[in-house]
Each structure stands twice: as C-alpha cells, then as structure tokens.
Amino acid sequence: MRTRAAVLCGAAVVLAGSLTAVPAEASAPHPAGTFRAAKPGWKKCGTTDYPMLQCASLKVPLDHANPRGPQITLALSRVPHTAATFQGPLLVNPGGPGGDGLTLAGFVATSLPKEVAAQYDVIGFDPRGVGESKPALDCEPGYFGPVRPDSVPSTPEAERANLARAKSFAVACTEKYGHLLPYINTVSAAHDIEAIRQALGARKINYFGYSYGTYLGAVYGRLYPQHVRRMVLDSIVDPTDVWYTANLNQDHAFNDRHRAFMAWVARHDERYRLGTDPEKIEATWYAMRAALAKNPAGGRVGAAELEDTFVPGAYYNGYWPYLAEAFAAYVNRKTTAPLVEVYKNFGAIDAADDNSYSIYTAVQCRDAFWPRDWHQWRKDNWAAYEKAPFMTWNNAWYNAPCAFWPTDAARPVGIANGQLPPALLFQATNDAATPYEGGVTVHDLLARSSLVVEQGGGNHGITLSGNACLDKYLATYLSDGTVPRGFGTRDATCDALPDPKPLTSKTASMSARGSTLHRLLGFRG
C-alpha cells in the first residue's frame, strides 16, 4: 500500500481554498435566548403500523443567537400517553446525523412494554433540514447513483475522479444552501430540542437516542442539564474524537465486523459452499470486488456499490443471510441477479437518503475540525487501509466533502457532566459504527451514569431489538428511574443474541422488531 500511496503523492489535488467561505456562526454555545416556542397543534397522522401517531410542526429560529431573525420549521410526531400516571415527554432520535425521527416515535411506543409506554408522550422529530422539516436539504440529487468510481484510489486518475465528486458536492451545498450551512450542526439541533421542550410545556424532558442521537442528547444535557429528567443512550458516539478521527477508528471496527461475517459464512459451508476457512472466503470476496470493478453486475453494482451493499451487514447481522446468498450465487453460479437485488434492498440510495446524506455532511463538517490538506487524508487513509481494507476508502470519500466545506469548523462541545440525573447507557462490545470505547468514555464523563454492556454483540442499536435482558433494564429505568450499579467500567452485562441462521426458504430470517429498528436507524450513523 505504501508503494501506491507514494505514487499518488504526485497526483494533482484539488485544494479546499478554492471555495468561497460562508461566514461561521459563533462556536460558543448559547441558550435559546428570548425565543418562546408556540404550542404545537397536533393532528392525526396514524399509519397501519402506528395508528396512534399524531403530527405537528414547530417554528424555531434559524440562528438561536438571533431569536427574532429568520425561522425554520421542525416536523414533530407524538404518541400520547394513556395512563393516569404521566411521566412527561420522551423525545426519541435515531441518529445519523440526518436520520428522520417521526416514525421512530411509533416504533418506540409500540416496542416498550405497554404499561411503560402508556406513561409517556413519545415524541419524534425530524431535526433541522431533515425529512418533513423545512427547508429540507438535498445538495446534489443522485450523488450516489451507480456506477461510481472505484473507491480505492489505486491510480492518480481514480483519486482525481473521487476528489472531483467530493468537491462537486461541497460546491452544490454551498450554492444551494450557503445561508443555512452555518446553522446545521449539533449545537443548533440541541437548542431545537430545548425549543421543543418549551413548546410542550414540560419542565423537564426524557430523552432516548441511538447512535449520533447519543451525542446530540449528551450535548443537550451539557447545555440544559436542569431540563433533563431521564436519558437513555444506545450505541454511543465517543465525543472525544468527533469526527475525523472517529471515522478512521470506525474503519478498523468495520473491518473486524466484516471478518465476523466471513467467519459466519464459513460456519455454514453446507449452505453457501464457499469453504470453511474465513480468510480464504474473505479473499474470494475481494476477488468478487475486483471483478465487479471491471464488470459491474447488472450495469449497477461496481466495487463501490458492492461496499455500500455489504456495509449494512456490519450494522446488523440480520442482513447476513441475504448478503451471503447473493455472494454465493455470484461465486458459485456466476449469477448477478441476487447481487443486484441486495444492492437494491440495502445499498441503493433514494431521495430520502440524499437528504440524510446532505445533513450528515453539513453537521459533521460544521461540528469539528477536518483537515483541509488532502495529503493528510491520503496519508491517514492509506495507513488505515493497510490494516482495514473493507471500508476505509469508501468511508473516506463519504466524508471527503468536509475537506472542501465552506463553513469554519466549530469547537466540539465537551459533554462532561456532573449535573445530570443518572443516565442509562447501552453498548455492544463489537459494535462497528460506534466502537465499545465510546460507551466507556461517556460512562466516565457522565457522573452517576450506568453502562449496560451486550457482551459479544456486534449490532448497532441494541435495545428494542429482541434482547429481553437489555430491554428489561430499559423498561425498569423508564418506569421508576432505577439503574443497575456494578463495579469497574460496566454496571450490568447481557449476553448477545445468537447469530442468525441461513435462509432455508423465502421466509425472512430477521426478527420483526430487529429489522424494523435497523431500517429506522439506517446506516452510516
């Protein structure tokens, strides 16, 4: 890899300074000021799955430091409480950044024990710029359309092609939303949560966040500790390495998770006929990748799209049987249709995903410092690729617009907090998207917090996904505020659920709740 990296050092590189800078919002956090949110007007918007859902909208300042200035609209959802005992609003967030949270309210309300959910108004919301909130960002529709350049920049031409794409996305965002970009960030979203609290008329809120939603919740707790009643954080972002270093750390964790999938395929050789040696199966997977780079399956699934398709398997092992079937069909029968099908189901990007990616990029690029010198990216990512080839360069190009982003970086908010009530944290030991160390770090930073660990678990988003042990701790905490107390870095441990079985028919192998949750959480967050 060093040889290829050395060759690329002479490649022409597009410099970040060629973009016009957008004035940055002051990086110091500020309270919501004199703004007072109006009470939401709830209307029925139930679905077949969640008939009790209600919807509303809420006006908030674009810039919370200027509460009398331009306003934007947040979309809200609610499943109202039905019990005589009312414990207040429970705001839920699926992560991202860029995840839309309206449907998550229905999922959480129906997945918690009825007697627990009945005591809360479960509140979902699309964060600023997301989904049904207005304006909703979509910087460059079709940006991930197939077939993209090979993500591994093994030639100067490949690197230039990917750099041109990354810069084009940053330029498109600047041209369409330059006036909004300084205000699309975690701190602004935390102030939005405070506006939601005010609009609901609640003295305090309860909060339940997955993935990036754990960071958003922790930042809200740092800014408004007096307004937090209970807080649940599941699959926890390490706040000490946002966001450039976090993505490099992810690369190694995703590589380990991909190898766990290879080992699972090896254990089921009677089904897949790909061998019993995980390392040889992994070599076969990379051979498939090389072949698709030259001849994309169905004219749609090249090397980059193959990575997009298999990355979801690193988030949720319920997808493994489907991915393995397509892998085996391509290798053993030279059939591409199953591969195209799983790409369509797991890897392809639609308009909602374009919106999510626009917000993901806007938030991450604005939240913290990213190197503006591409030589640094090249050096760091080739070093990671040597040990973790599965996702490193795919992940690098996913985040590369930040090298060219027009807004200045803010200073990340330190989330250390001794003022919060006891928070309940959940973390799987083998989570790839938010590695285990993040849970331990936040446990140390939040005084009186309690960490429940799923031992041997590799899924991202672990509560309300079928593990009764985890869900019991969650239900108890939401019922009466009780958290487990142990010793050392963890307060309680639950065994992970067994890995899935291969498909034996067209019947899905995924648990209904697990697959529903992971569709709501999405990927890359």
N, C-alpha and C positions, 0 to 999 in steps of 0.2 A: 504493500500500500504506500510506503514511503516513496517508492520509485514513481508511482503515478502522481502522488502529491507533488513531488519535485518537478515533474513535467508541467503540472498545472500552474506552478508558480509564475511561469512566464506568460500565462494566458491573459488576454485583455479582460479587465474587470470594470464594470460599471460602478462609478463612485456615488456614494449616497448624497454627496453635497449638491448634486445636480437638481434635486427637488427644491421647490420653494417652501420654506419653513412656514408652518402655521403657528401663530402666537400660542404659547402654552398657558394653560390655567395655572394659577399658583399651586405649588405642590403641597403646601401645608394644609392639612385637613381643616375644615371649617364647619361649624354647625349649620343647621338649616336656617338660621337667622330668623327673620321676621315672617317667613312664609308660613301660612297656615292652610293645610290641605282641606279641600271640601269633602264632605261625607259622600262616599260612593253611593250611586243609585243602582242597586242590584236588580238584575233581570234574569229570568230563567234562561239557561242555555244548556240544559241537560243533554246527554248523549245516551245511546243504548247502554253503554258500559257504566256511565256515571250520570244517572238521571237526576240526581240532586244538585248538580252543578249550577251555580249562578255566576253571572259575569257583570263586570262594571269597568269603568275607566276612571283614571285619576290624572289631573293636570299637576305637573311638578315643574320647577324651574329647570331650564337647560343648565344654568350655572347657579348652583346653590349659594354661591357668594353674592349673587345678584338676584335676590328673590323676586324683584319687581320686573326682571327682564323677560326675554322670550321663554315660552313654556313648551314642554313636550308632553306627550300622553303615554301613560302606562296602562297596559291591559291587566286586569285583575280577575281572578276567579275565586269562588268560595263554595265550600260545602258546609252549611251552617250546623251548629251544634243542635242536638235534640234532647240532651239530658238536662235535668233540673240543675245539676252541678255544672257550672260553666268555668272553664279554666283559661278562657281568653283565646286570642287568635294564635294559630300555629302556622307561621309562614314557612313555605317549603320551596326549595330551589334545587334544580337538577344539575347545576354546574355549567361547564363549558370552558371559558365564558362564551355565551351565545346560546345556551340552552333555553328553550321556551318552557315555561313552568305552569301554564294554565291547566293542562291535563293532569299534571303531577298531583294537584290537589285532590282530584277524584281518585287517583290511584292510592294515595296515602290514606285517604278517608275510608276506602273500602278494604285496605290491606291490614290496617291496625285492627285489633280486637274491637268489636262494635261498642262495647261499654267504654273503651278509651276514646275512640274517635268521636263518640257522641258528646264528649265534654269539651270539644274544641270547635271553633270555626277554623277549618283548614283552608288556608289562603294560598293560592298560587298567583304568580305574577310573571309576566314577560318583562325582563329587565329592559332598560332604555335601549332603543334601537333594535329590539328583538321581536320577531313574530308579529303579534297583533298590536304591539306598542307602536306609536307613531312619533316621528318617522322611523321606518324600519330600513336598515342599511342593506344594500346589495351592491357592492362596489363594482364587481365585474361578473355578470351572469355567465355561467358556463365555464368559469375559470378552470374547473377540474374535469372538463369534458375529455373523453378519450379521443385519440391516444396521445398521452403526454410524453415528453422526452424521458428517456431512462433517467431515473433519479440518481443513479451512481455516476458522478461526473468523471468517467474514466478517460475522457478526451477533452481538450480545450473547447471543442465545439459543443459537447454536451453541457459543460459548465456554463458557457455563454448562453446557451438556449434556456437553461433553467434560471440564470440570473436575469435574463431579459423578461421572463414571465414574472418573476418576483417583483422586479421594478415596475412592470406594467400594472400590477395590482395596486402597488402603493400610489402610483400616479392616478389611477382610476379613482381610488378612495379620496385622494386629495381634491381632484377636480369635482367630484360629486358631493362630497361631504366635508370639505375642509373646514367649514364653520362649525361643524359638530364634533370633529375628532378630538379636540382638546377636552371634551366633556364626556367621552366614552371611556370610562375607567372604573376601577373598583371603588374608589373613594366616592365618586358621584353616585354609583349604584347603592352604596351603603347609606348615603344621605336620602336616596329614594326610599329605602326601607323605613327610615325614620319618618318620612312624609306619609308612607302607608300607615304606620302606627298612629300618627296623628289623625289621619282620615278615619281610621277605625274607632277612634275614641278610646283606645286602650292605654292604660298607664304603662303597661309592660307587654312585651310580646314573647312568645315562644318561637324558637327557630329550629328548622331541621334542614340541613344542607348536605348534598352529596358532592364529592369531587371539588371542583373550583368553588362550589357553593360553600365548602368548609372555610375557604379563605375569605370569601365575601362575608360570611357570618362572623368570623373572627375579627375582621376589620370593623364591622358594625359594632360588635361588642367592645372593641377598643374605643370607638368614638362615642358610643352611647351605653356604657355599662349599666347605668341606672335604669335603663328601659328593657333590660333582658331578664326574663323570668326563668326560662329553661332553654338550653341549647344542646342540640344533637348534631354531631359532625361525623359523617360516614365517608371513609376513603379520603384521607386527609392530605391536603397540599402542605408541603414544607414551606413555611413563609420566609425562611432564611435564604432561599435560593431562587426566588422568583426573578425572571422567568427563563433567562438564557441558560443558566446552569441547571435548572430543573429539567429542561428538555434534554440536555446531554445525559443527565442521570437517568432519565426515562429510557434512553436508548439501550442502556445495559439491562435494565429491568425487562424491557420488551423482548430483548434477545433471549433472556432466560425463559420467559413465558412461551416464546415460540418454540424453544427447545423442549419445554414441558409438553407441548402439543406433539412434537415429533416422537417423544417417548410414549405418549398415549397411543399414537398410531402404531408404534412398534409392538405395544402390548396387544394389539388387536389385528395381528397379521392375518389371522384366519378370515377376516373380513376384507382387509384392504390389499393384501398381497404386495406390500411394499417392503417387506423384510422385517427382521426383529432387532436390527441394530439402529438405534436412533441417529447416530452420526451418519450412517450411510443413507438413511431416509432424508436427513437434512441436506446431504449432498445432492440427492435426487430432486429435492425441492428447488435448490439453487440452479440445477440443470434445467428444470422447467422454467424458471425465471429467465435464464439466458435464452432459451428457445423462444419464449414469448416476446422478448425484447426484439428479436429478429422477425417474428411472425405472430402478431397479436391474435389471440383467439377471437374468432368471430369479427375480426377487424376492430375490436373494442378493448380487449384485455391484454395490454402490454405489460412490461415489467413494473411500471409504476402502479398500474391498475391492479396487478396481482398483489402488490404490497397493500394497497388500500383494502383489498378483499380479505386478506388474512389478518390485518391489524385488529379487526373486531374480535377475533378469536383470542387475542391477548387480553381483551377486556372481560370476556365472558366465555367460559368453557362450554356453555350450552350450544355454541355455534360449531364446536369441533366436529361433530359427526357429519354435518353438512359440508364443511370445508374438506374433510378427509375423503368424502365420496367424490367430490369434484377433482381433488388431487389424484386419487387412484384412477379415476376414469381417464384423465389426461395421460397418465403414465402407462397404464396397463392396456387401455383400449384406443389410445390416440384420439379420444373423443373430447371435443371442446365445449359442447353444449352445456354440460353441467358446470363448467368453469364460468361460462358467460352468465348462467343463471345465478350462481352465488355472488358473482360481481354485482349483478342487478339487485340482489337482495341485501347485500352487506356493504358493498364498496361504492356503488354509483351515487352521485350527488344530484339532488334536485334543488328546486328554488329555495325551499326552506333551509337546506344545508348551505346554499350560497349565502343566505342571510346569516346563519350561525357563524360561518367562517369569517364573514366581514366583521362581526362583533368580536369574535375570538381574536382576530388580528388587531383590531382597534384597541381593545382592552390591554392585551399583552404588550403591544408596542408602546403604549402610553404609560403603563403601570410602573415600569422599571427600565433600567439601562440595558441596551443591547449594543454590541459592538457595531460601529459604523465602518470599520475597516474589514473588507471581505477576507483579507488574508488571515485574520483571526478566526473567522468562521471556518475557512478551509483547513487551517491547522487543527483546530479542535475537533472538527467532524471527521477528518481522516483518522485522527488518533482514536476516536470512539469507534469508527468503522472497523478498525483492525481487530477489535475485540467483540464488537456487536454489529455485525453487518445487516441484520434483518431490517431494521427500521431507521438507522442513523441518518442516511441521506434523504430518505423520504420525509423524515421529521424536520431535517434542516431546511428543505425547500418549503415545507409547510409554514415555517416560521420566518423564512428569509425576507419577506416584505419589511420586517422590522429593521433590517439594515438600511432601508431607504425611507423610513416613515417620516412624515413631515412634522410631527409634534415632538417637542422635547420630552424626555423621559421624566416622570415624577419620581420622587423618593418613596420606596415602598413603606407602608405603614408597619411599624413594629407592633405585633399583636400581644406581646407580653401583658398579662392582665391579672391583677390581684383583686379586682373589684367584682368580677362576675360571680354569680351563684355557681354551684358545681355543674360543670358541663359533662355530657356523656359522649365519649369518643369511640368510634369503631374503626378497626383497621385489620386488613388481612395481611398475613406475613409475606405473601408472594404477589401482592398487587403490583402490576407493572406501571399503570398510569400515575399512581401516587404511591411511590415505594414506602415500605414499612417505616423507614426512619422518620418520615414526616409525621406519622402518628405519635411517635415517641417524643419528637421535638415539641409538638403542640401540647402534648400532655405535660411537658416540663414548663411550658410558657404560660399555660392557663392554670392558675392556682386552684386547688381543690377539684380539678377535673379528674375524671375516671376513664381509663382506657380498657376497652374490651377488645381482645385480640382473637381473630379467627385463625387458629393455628393450621398451617398448611393450605390456607385458602389463597387462590390466585385471582379471584374475580374482583372487579372494580364496582363498588356499590353492593354491600353485603347484607344490609338489613332489609326486611320486607321482600326477601328473595328466596324464601324457603327454609332458612336455617332457624329452627324453632328456638335454639339456645340463644342466639343473638336477639331474636325478636322478643323473647321473654324479658331480657334486660331493658330493651327499648320500651316495652309496654309498662313495665314497673316504674320506670323513670317518668314517663309521661303521665302515669296515674297519680303518683304521690311524690315525685322528686327524688326517690331513693336511687343512689348509685352504689355499685359494688366497691369495696375497698380491699386492696391487696397490698403486696409488697413489691418493691422494685419498679420496673418500667411498665408493668401491666397489673391491672386490678382484677381481671377475670379473663378466662380463656374458654373459647368454644372450639370444638373440632370442626373442620371444614366439611361440607357435604361431599359425598363421593363424586368422582368424575362421572360424566355421562357415559352411557352405553352407546355402541354403534347403532345406527338405524337398521332395523330388521324389516321395516315396511315403510310405507309412505307416512306412517304416523309420526308426528313430531316427537323428538326426544326431550325437548326442553320443558321445564316446568312452566305452567301458565304465568305464575307471578314473576318468576325469574326473567322470562323472555320479555314480558310486558315492561318490567322495570328497566331492563337494559335497552329496550327501544326508546324509552323516555329519556334515559340518561345520554344516549348517543355515544359518540367516540371522540377521542382527542381532548377530553376534558376531565 
